[in-house]
Amino acid sequence: MYFPSWLSQLYRGLSRPIRRTTQPIWGSLYRSLLQSSQRRIPEFSSFVVRTNTCGELRSSHLGQEVTLCGWIQYRRQNTFLVLRDFDGLVQVIIPQDESAASVKKILCEAPVESVVQVSGTVISRPAGQENPKMPTGEIEIKVKTAELLNACKKLPFEIKNFVKKTEALRLQYRYLDLRSFQMQYNLRLRSQMVMKMREYLCNLHGFVDIETPTLFKRTPGGAKEFLVPSREPGKFYSLPQSPQQFKQLLMVGGLDRYFQVARCYRDEGSRPDRQPEFTQIDIEMSFVDQTGIQSLIEGLLQYSWPNDKDPVVVPFPTMTFAEVLATYGTDKPDTRFGMKIIDISDVFRNTEIGFLQDALSKPHGTVKAICIPEGAKYLKRKDIESIRNFAADHFNQEILPVFLNANRNWNSPVANFIMESQRLELIRLMETQEEDVVLLTAGEHNKAKKFQSSASKLNVIPRLPFPYNSKMKKAIYFQILL
């Protein structure tokens, strides 16, 4: 019986008497695993009857005899058909001579989306008939034999990218939707990323991949748990929300660094943005500090990030808790939208605006503002009034909108009370442009937290148009007050 070299080495090492060695068997095994995990080009056609995938063939394959298996994507004039698999598309020539009548009959009568197997020769397309939009657009297959593997019945929708399907229809016929290139790409991308994560953690940093039980005793947490009845009446298993207790047991047991691709189950039916089950990467380490964890996660994401996406730049930007609350008003900011909270207290130290004077006279009083780019185009008077009324009714706090129109004149209820020097300084601090809107407020810091937790009740959000709806949402939800 054949054993891999590293397995034979492990067996020999474990069968030796226990003694001190300068070359531990585990270190040698670790190096063998590293060597065996070097990246190779995957063999998509190993162990199967096909010789190549549909998206693999190029001009370098001219003259080769190939066997392909796939779905019929198109058929034109009973002369050409396009064959599809997960890897791409390739054009097949349907033979027209009498000697290949049986092959023509199979390929012409098979419904679209039928599964066929064809064998033939890779040839060049005639000059001027190349298709630069297809990776295989320079070649085609001259078919010699064909076999219908599975005929297709009428489908509820076509498997083509340009055919729009409702989400309900896609979910109802999920097995058909999985044939689309986008779904194929998503599933294979996930597989590749998980594999790279395992490589990074196990092969490069010595983590152990451990699987923990799915059926466990109840451990109350933040969400309800799903129960699974056992054979004993009145007794149930619980699906774990996350493997928290197992993590602790493994750490105590001496597994100082381990991970698992964990399936988690949470019954949060009252929260529509949560899934009942999901997968997460659970990583546990002993003897580590905050800097070590940050570096590990940065390296993990950089190593596993898809090659066709923009590269991950490390180190990640960081902010302290105090900085992020002061700048964005929330500990979960979306920095893509900008619109930072700016402290403009110094601008209005000598202001004549009553509620700003009252706020600044208090020990922890401050004046802050955010700038909504081109908000004057999208925010109507009723929207501004909704924001002001909400703040006044719920928090007894005033919001002042400041508009800057095209001719650089101020249009605001408090425009007459803002001095010229204050206007110029406000423009400089807020970096305002034409059509921008500045929302200005004042008060004590502790009032802001209450407002931020309840600001999602503002009914003005659905009325804001795209794309500023998302920007306004972030601004109004988290950044209006302090």
C-alpha positions as CSV (number, residue, x, y, z in Angstrom):
1,M,0.0,0.0,0.0
2,Y,1.3,3.4,-0.9
3,F,1.7,6.1,1.8
4,P,2.6,9.7,1.1
5,S,6.2,10.5,2.1
6,W,5.2,12.7,5.0
7,L,2.8,10.1,6.4
8,S,5.5,7.4,6.2
9,Q,7.8,9.8,8.0
10,L,5.3,10.5,10.7
11,Y,4.7,6.7,11.2
12,R,8.4,6.0,11.5
13,G,8.9,8.9,13.9
14,L,6.0,7.8,16.2
15,S,7.3,4.2,16.3
16,R,10.7,5.2,17.6
17,P,11.5,5.2,21.4
18,I,10.8,8.5,23.0
19,R,14.1,10.5,23.4
20,R,15.4,14.0,23.0
21,T,16.2,14.8,19.4
22,T,17.6,17.8,17.7
23,Q,15.3,17.3,14.7
24,P,11.7,16.9,16.1
25,I,9.4,14.8,13.8
26,W,6.8,17.5,14.0
27,G,9.1,20.1,12.6
28,S,10.0,17.8,9.7
29,L,6.4,17.0,9.1
30,Y,5.5,20.7,9.2
31,R,8.1,21.4,6.4
32,S,6.8,18.5,4.4
33,L,3.3,19.9,4.6
34,L,4.5,23.3,3.6
35,Q,6.2,21.9,0.5
36,S,3.1,19.8,-0.5
37,S,0.9,22.9,-0.2
38,Q,2.7,24.9,-2.8
39,R,0.3,26.3,-5.3
40,R,-0.3,24.3,-8.5
41,I,-2.5,24.9,-11.4
42,P,-5.7,22.9,-10.7
43,E,-6.6,20.0,-12.9
44,F,-10.2,20.6,-13.8
45,S,-10.4,17.6,-16.1
46,S,-8.8,14.9,-13.9
47,F,-10.8,11.7,-13.2
48,V,-13.5,12.6,-15.8
49,V,-14.2,11.8,-19.4
50,R,-13.6,15.3,-20.7
51,T,-10.1,16.4,-21.8
52,N,-10.6,20.1,-21.3
53,T,-13.1,22.7,-20.0
54,C,-15.1,24.9,-22.4
55,G,-13.3,28.1,-21.3
56,E,-9.8,26.6,-21.4
57,L,-9.1,26.2,-25.2
58,R,-7.0,28.8,-27.0
59,S,-5.0,29.0,-30.2
60,S,-2.2,27.0,-28.6
61,H,-4.6,24.0,-28.7
62,L,-5.0,24.0,-32.5
63,G,-5.1,20.6,-34.0
64,Q,-5.7,18.8,-30.7
65,E,-8.4,16.2,-30.3
66,V,-10.6,17.2,-27.4
67,T,-13.7,16.0,-25.5
68,L,-15.9,18.5,-23.9
69,C,-19.0,18.3,-21.7
70,G,-21.4,21.1,-21.0
71,W,-24.7,22.8,-21.4
72,I,-26.0,24.1,-24.8
73,Q,-26.1,27.9,-24.4
74,Y,-27.1,29.0,-28.0
75,R,-27.7,27.4,-31.3
76,R,-27.7,29.3,-34.6
77,Q,-29.2,28.1,-37.9
78,N,-28.5,24.5,-37.0
79,T,-24.9,25.3,-37.9
80,F,-23.2,26.5,-34.7
81,L,-23.9,26.0,-31.1
82,V,-22.2,27.5,-28.0
83,L,-21.3,25.0,-25.3
84,R,-21.1,26.3,-21.7
85,D,-19.6,25.0,-18.4
86,F,-18.4,26.7,-15.2
87,D,-15.2,27.8,-17.0
88,G,-16.6,29.6,-20.0
89,L,-18.0,29.2,-23.5
90,V,-16.8,27.6,-26.7
91,Q,-18.3,27.5,-30.2
92,V,-19.0,24.1,-31.8
93,I,-19.5,23.5,-35.5
94,I,-22.4,21.2,-36.2
95,P,-21.4,18.9,-39.1
96,Q,-23.5,19.2,-42.2
97,D,-22.3,16.2,-44.3
98,E,-24.4,13.0,-44.7
99,S,-21.9,10.8,-43.0
100,A,-22.4,12.7,-39.7
101,A,-26.2,12.8,-39.9
102,S,-26.6,11.2,-36.5
103,V,-24.3,13.8,-34.8
104,K,-26.2,16.6,-36.5
105,K,-29.5,15.1,-35.4
106,I,-28.4,15.0,-31.7
107,L,-27.0,18.6,-31.7
108,C,-29.9,20.1,-33.6
109,E,-32.8,18.4,-31.8
110,A,-31.4,18.8,-28.3
111,P,-33.2,21.6,-26.5
112,V,-31.2,24.6,-25.2
113,E,-29.7,23.8,-21.7
114,S,-29.4,20.1,-22.5
115,V,-26.2,18.5,-21.3
116,V,-24.1,17.0,-24.2
117,Q,-20.7,15.5,-24.7
118,V,-18.8,16.3,-27.9
119,S,-15.5,15.2,-29.3
120,G,-13.7,16.8,-32.1
121,T,-10.7,18.9,-33.3
122,V,-9.7,22.4,-32.3
123,I,-9.5,24.6,-35.4
124,S,-9.2,28.3,-36.1
125,R,-12.2,30.4,-36.9
126,P,-12.3,31.8,-40.4
127,A,-10.6,35.2,-40.8
128,G,-12.9,38.0,-39.8
129,Q,-15.2,35.7,-37.8
130,E,-13.2,35.9,-34.5
131,N,-15.0,37.0,-31.4
132,P,-12.8,39.2,-29.3
133,K,-15.4,39.3,-26.5
134,M,-14.9,35.6,-25.9
135,P,-11.7,34.2,-24.4
136,T,-12.1,31.3,-26.8
137,G,-13.1,33.5,-29.6
138,E,-10.2,32.6,-31.9
139,I,-11.0,28.9,-32.1
140,E,-13.9,26.5,-32.5
141,I,-14.5,22.8,-32.3
142,K,-15.1,20.7,-35.4
143,V,-17.3,17.9,-34.0
144,K,-16.8,14.3,-34.9
145,T,-19.0,12.5,-32.3
146,A,-21.7,13.7,-29.9
147,E,-23.8,12.2,-27.1
148,L,-26.9,13.6,-25.4
149,L,-26.3,13.1,-21.7
150,N,-29.5,14.8,-20.5
151,A,-32.3,16.5,-22.4
152,C,-33.7,19.7,-20.9
153,K,-37.4,20.5,-20.5
154,K,-38.8,24.0,-20.7
155,L,-37.3,26.2,-18.0
156,P,-39.0,29.0,-16.0
157,F,-36.2,31.4,-17.1
158,E,-33.2,31.4,-19.4
159,I,-29.7,30.9,-18.0
160,K,-28.3,34.1,-19.5
161,N,-26.8,37.1,-17.7
162,F,-28.9,39.7,-19.6
163,V,-32.2,37.9,-18.6
164,K,-33.6,39.6,-15.5
165,K,-35.1,37.4,-12.9
166,T,-36.9,38.3,-9.7
167,E,-35.3,37.3,-6.5
168,A,-38.3,35.1,-5.6
169,L,-38.0,33.3,-8.9
170,R,-34.3,32.8,-8.5
171,L,-34.8,31.3,-5.0
172,Q,-37.6,29.1,-6.1
173,Y,-35.4,27.6,-8.8
174,R,-32.1,27.9,-7.0
175,Y,-30.6,24.8,-8.8
176,L,-31.0,26.7,-12.1
177,D,-29.8,30.0,-10.7
178,L,-26.6,28.2,-9.6
179,R,-25.7,27.7,-13.2
180,S,-25.2,31.4,-13.9
181,F,-21.7,32.7,-14.1
182,Q,-22.2,35.1,-11.2
183,M,-23.3,32.4,-8.8
184,Q,-20.5,30.1,-10.0
185,Y,-18.0,32.9,-9.5
186,N,-19.4,33.6,-6.0
187,L,-19.2,30.0,-4.8
188,R,-15.7,29.4,-6.2
189,L,-14.5,32.7,-4.9
190,R,-15.6,31.7,-1.4
191,S,-13.9,28.3,-1.7
192,Q,-10.7,29.9,-2.8
193,M,-10.7,32.5,0.0
194,V,-11.4,29.8,2.7
195,M,-8.6,27.7,1.3
196,K,-6.2,30.6,1.4
197,M,-7.2,31.4,5.0
198,R,-6.4,27.8,5.9
199,E,-3.1,28.0,4.2
200,Y,-2.2,31.2,5.9
201,L,-3.2,30.1,9.4
202,C,-2.1,26.5,9.3
203,N,0.9,26.4,7.0
204,L,2.4,29.8,7.7
205,H,1.6,30.4,11.3
206,G,1.1,27.0,12.9
207,F,-2.6,27.2,13.8
208,V,-4.6,24.0,14.3
209,D,-7.9,23.6,12.4
210,I,-10.4,22.0,14.9
211,E,-14.1,21.2,14.4
212,T,-16.3,21.6,17.4
213,P,-19.8,20.0,17.9
214,T,-22.9,21.4,16.4
215,L,-25.3,19.8,18.9
216,F,-24.6,21.1,22.4
217,K,-26.3,22.1,25.6
218,R,-28.0,25.4,25.9
219,T,-25.7,28.4,26.6
220,P,-27.9,31.5,26.8
221,G,-26.5,34.5,24.9
222,G,-27.7,37.6,23.1
223,A,-30.1,35.7,20.8
224,K,-32.5,32.9,21.1
225,E,-31.2,29.4,20.2
226,F,-32.6,26.8,17.9
227,L,-33.5,23.5,19.7
228,V,-33.2,20.0,18.3
229,P,-35.3,17.3,20.0
230,S,-33.5,14.2,21.3
231,R,-34.8,10.7,21.7
232,E,-35.5,11.3,25.3
233,P,-38.9,13.0,25.8
234,G,-38.6,16.5,27.1
235,K,-34.8,16.8,26.4
236,F,-33.3,18.8,23.6
237,Y,-30.0,19.7,22.0
238,S,-29.2,23.3,21.2
239,L,-27.5,24.6,18.1
240,P,-24.7,26.9,19.3
241,Q,-24.8,30.6,18.5
242,S,-21.0,30.4,18.4
243,P,-18.4,28.0,19.7
244,Q,-17.6,30.1,22.7
245,Q,-17.4,27.4,25.4
246,F,-15.4,25.2,23.1
247,K,-12.9,27.9,22.5
248,Q,-12.3,28.3,26.2
249,L,-12.0,24.5,26.7
250,L,-9.4,24.3,23.9
251,M,-7.4,27.2,25.3
252,V,-7.3,25.6,28.7
253,G,-6.4,22.3,27.1
254,G,-3.2,23.7,25.7
255,L,-4.2,24.5,22.1
256,D,-2.6,27.9,22.2
257,R,-3.6,28.8,18.7
258,Y,-6.5,27.2,16.8
259,F,-9.2,28.2,14.4
260,Q,-12.3,26.8,12.7
261,V,-14.6,27.8,9.9
262,A,-17.6,27.7,12.3
263,R,-21.3,27.4,11.5
264,C,-23.3,29.5,13.8
265,Y,-27.1,29.5,14.5
266,R,-29.0,32.4,16.0
267,D,-32.8,32.7,16.2
268,E,-33.2,36.4,15.6
269,G,-36.4,36.5,13.7
270,S,-37.3,39.9,15.1
271,R,-34.3,41.4,13.2
272,P,-34.8,41.3,9.5
273,D,-31.1,42.1,8.7
274,R,-29.9,38.9,10.5
275,Q,-29.6,35.4,9.0
276,P,-30.6,32.4,11.1
277,E,-27.4,30.6,10.2
278,F,-24.0,31.9,8.9
279,T,-20.4,31.0,8.8
280,Q,-17.6,32.8,10.5
281,I,-13.8,32.3,11.0
282,D,-13.2,31.8,14.7
283,I,-9.6,32.4,15.7
284,E,-8.3,31.8,19.2
285,M,-4.8,32.6,20.5
286,S,-3.0,32.6,23.8
287,F,-0.2,34.8,25.0
288,V,-1.1,37.6,22.5
289,D,-1.8,41.3,22.7
290,Q,-3.9,43.7,20.7
291,T,-1.1,44.5,18.2
292,G,-0.6,40.8,17.5
293,I,-4.3,40.3,16.8
294,Q,-4.4,43.3,14.5
295,S,-1.3,42.1,12.5
296,L,-2.7,38.6,12.2
297,I,-6.0,39.7,10.8
298,E,-4.4,42.2,8.4
299,G,-2.1,39.5,7.1
300,L,-4.9,37.0,6.8
301,L,-7.1,39.3,4.7
302,Q,-4.1,40.4,2.6
303,Y,-3.1,36.8,1.9
304,S,-6.5,35.5,1.1
305,W,-7.8,38.5,-0.9
306,P,-8.9,37.7,-4.5
307,N,-6.3,38.5,-7.1
308,D,-8.9,40.1,-9.4
309,K,-9.8,42.7,-6.7
310,D,-7.9,45.8,-5.6
311,P,-5.2,44.7,-3.2
312,V,-5.6,45.1,0.5
313,V,-3.2,47.8,1.9
314,V,-1.8,47.2,5.3
315,P,-1.7,48.4,8.0
316,F,-5.4,49.2,8.2
317,P,-6.3,52.8,9.3
318,T,-7.1,52.9,13.0
319,M,-8.9,55.3,15.3
320,T,-9.4,55.4,19.0
321,F,-12.9,55.1,20.4
322,A,-12.9,58.7,21.4
323,E,-11.7,59.8,18.0
324,V,-14.3,57.9,16.1
325,L,-17.2,59.1,18.3
326,A,-16.0,62.7,18.0
327,T,-15.5,62.5,14.2
328,Y,-18.4,60.3,13.1
329,G,-20.8,60.0,16.1
330,T,-20.8,56.2,16.1
331,D,-18.4,53.4,16.9
332,K,-19.2,51.7,13.5
333,P,-18.5,54.5,11.0
334,D,-18.7,54.1,7.2
335,T,-15.8,56.2,6.2
336,R,-16.6,56.1,2.5
337,F,-19.2,58.8,3.0
338,G,-17.0,61.4,4.6
339,M,-19.2,64.1,6.2
340,K,-17.1,64.2,9.4
341,I,-18.3,66.1,12.5
342,I,-16.3,69.3,12.8
343,D,-16.0,71.3,16.0
344,I,-16.6,74.9,15.1
345,S,-17.0,76.2,18.7
346,D,-14.1,78.8,18.2
347,V,-15.9,80.3,15.2
348,F,-18.9,81.3,17.2
349,R,-17.3,82.4,20.5
350,N,-18.6,85.9,19.9
351,T,-21.8,85.0,18.1
352,E,-25.2,86.8,18.6
353,I,-27.2,83.6,17.9
354,G,-29.0,82.9,21.2
355,F,-28.9,79.1,21.5
356,L,-25.3,79.0,20.4
357,Q,-24.4,81.4,23.1
358,D,-26.3,79.4,25.7
359,A,-24.5,76.2,24.7
360,L,-21.1,77.7,24.7
361,S,-21.7,79.2,28.2
362,K,-22.0,75.7,29.7
363,P,-18.9,73.8,31.0
364,H,-19.1,71.1,28.3
365,G,-20.9,73.1,25.7
366,T,-19.8,72.9,22.1
367,V,-20.9,73.8,18.6
368,K,-20.4,71.2,15.8
369,A,-21.5,70.8,12.2
370,I,-21.4,68.4,9.2
371,C,-21.4,69.3,5.5
372,I,-23.7,67.4,3.2
373,P,-22.3,67.7,-0.3
374,E,-24.8,69.2,-2.8
375,G,-27.5,68.8,-0.2
376,A,-29.2,71.9,-1.5
377,K,-30.2,70.0,-4.7
378,Y,-31.9,67.2,-2.8
379,L,-33.0,68.4,0.6
380,K,-36.3,70.2,0.4
381,R,-37.7,72.6,3.0
382,K,-40.0,70.0,4.4
383,D,-37.0,67.6,4.9
384,I,-35.1,70.2,6.8
385,E,-38.1,71.0,8.9
386,S,-38.5,67.3,9.7
387,I,-35.0,67.1,11.0
388,R,-35.4,70.2,13.1
389,N,-38.7,69.1,14.5
390,F,-37.4,65.7,15.4
391,A,-34.4,67.2,17.3
392,A,-36.6,69.7,19.1
393,D,-39.3,67.3,20.1
394,H,-37.1,64.5,21.3
395,F,-34.0,66.3,22.6
396,N,-35.0,69.9,23.1
397,Q,-32.2,70.9,20.8
398,E,-32.0,73.2,17.9
399,I,-30.5,72.5,14.4
400,L,-29.6,75.3,12.1
401,P,-29.3,74.6,8.3
402,V,-26.8,76.8,6.5
403,F,-27.1,76.9,2.6
404,L,-24.5,78.1,0.2
405,N,-25.9,78.9,-3.2
406,A,-24.2,79.3,-6.5
407,N,-23.4,83.0,-6.1
408,R,-21.7,82.4,-2.8
409,N,-24.4,84.3,-0.8
410,W,-25.7,82.8,2.4
411,N,-29.3,81.6,2.5
412,S,-30.2,80.7,6.1
413,P,-32.6,81.7,8.9
414,V,-29.5,82.9,10.8
415,A,-27.7,84.5,7.9
416,N,-28.0,88.0,9.3
417,F,-26.4,87.0,12.6
418,I,-23.3,85.4,11.0
419,M,-20.4,87.9,10.6
420,E,-18.3,87.9,7.5
421,S,-15.2,86.6,9.3
422,Q,-17.3,83.8,10.7
423,R,-18.6,82.9,7.3
424,L,-15.1,82.7,5.8
425,E,-13.8,80.6,8.6
426,L,-16.8,78.3,8.4
427,I,-16.2,77.8,4.7
428,R,-12.5,77.0,5.4
429,L,-13.2,74.6,8.2
430,M,-16.0,72.8,6.5
431,E,-14.5,72.9,3.0
432,T,-17.9,73.8,1.6
433,Q,-18.6,74.0,-2.1
434,E,-21.6,75.3,-4.1
435,E,-24.9,73.7,-3.3
436,D,-23.5,72.2,0.0
437,V,-25.6,72.2,3.1
438,V,-24.2,72.6,6.6
439,L,-26.2,71.3,9.5
440,L,-25.1,73.1,12.6
441,T,-26.1,72.3,16.2
442,A,-24.9,73.0,19.8
443,G,-25.3,71.4,23.2
444,E,-23.6,69.2,25.7
445,H,-21.8,66.0,24.8
446,N,-24.0,63.7,26.8
447,K,-27.1,64.7,24.8
448,A,-25.5,63.4,21.6
449,K,-25.5,59.8,22.6
450,K,-29.2,59.7,23.2
451,F,-29.9,61.3,19.9
452,Q,-27.6,58.9,18.0
453,S,-29.3,55.9,19.4
454,S,-32.8,57.1,18.3
455,A,-32.0,59.0,15.1
456,S,-33.0,56.1,12.9
457,K,-36.7,57.0,13.6
458,L,-36.4,60.0,11.3
459,N,-39.0,59.7,8.6
460,V,-37.1,62.0,6.3
461,I,-34.7,59.2,5.2
462,P,-36.9,57.4,2.6
463,R,-37.6,60.7,0.8
464,L,-33.9,61.4,0.1
465,P,-33.0,60.4,-3.5
466,F,-30.2,58.1,-4.6
467,P,-27.2,58.3,-4.4
468,Y,-27.5,60.9,-1.7
469,N,-29.9,58.7,0.2
470,S,-27.1,56.6,1.6
471,K,-25.0,59.7,2.4
472,M,-27.8,61.5,4.1
473,K,-28.7,58.3,6.0
474,K,-25.2,58.2,7.5
475,A,-25.3,61.9,8.2
476,I,-28.7,62.0,9.8
477,Y,-28.5,58.7,11.7
478,F,-25.2,59.4,13.4
479,Q,-23.8,62.8,12.7
480,I,-26.3,65.5,13.1
481,L,-25.6,66.2,16.8
482,L,-22.2,66.4,18.4
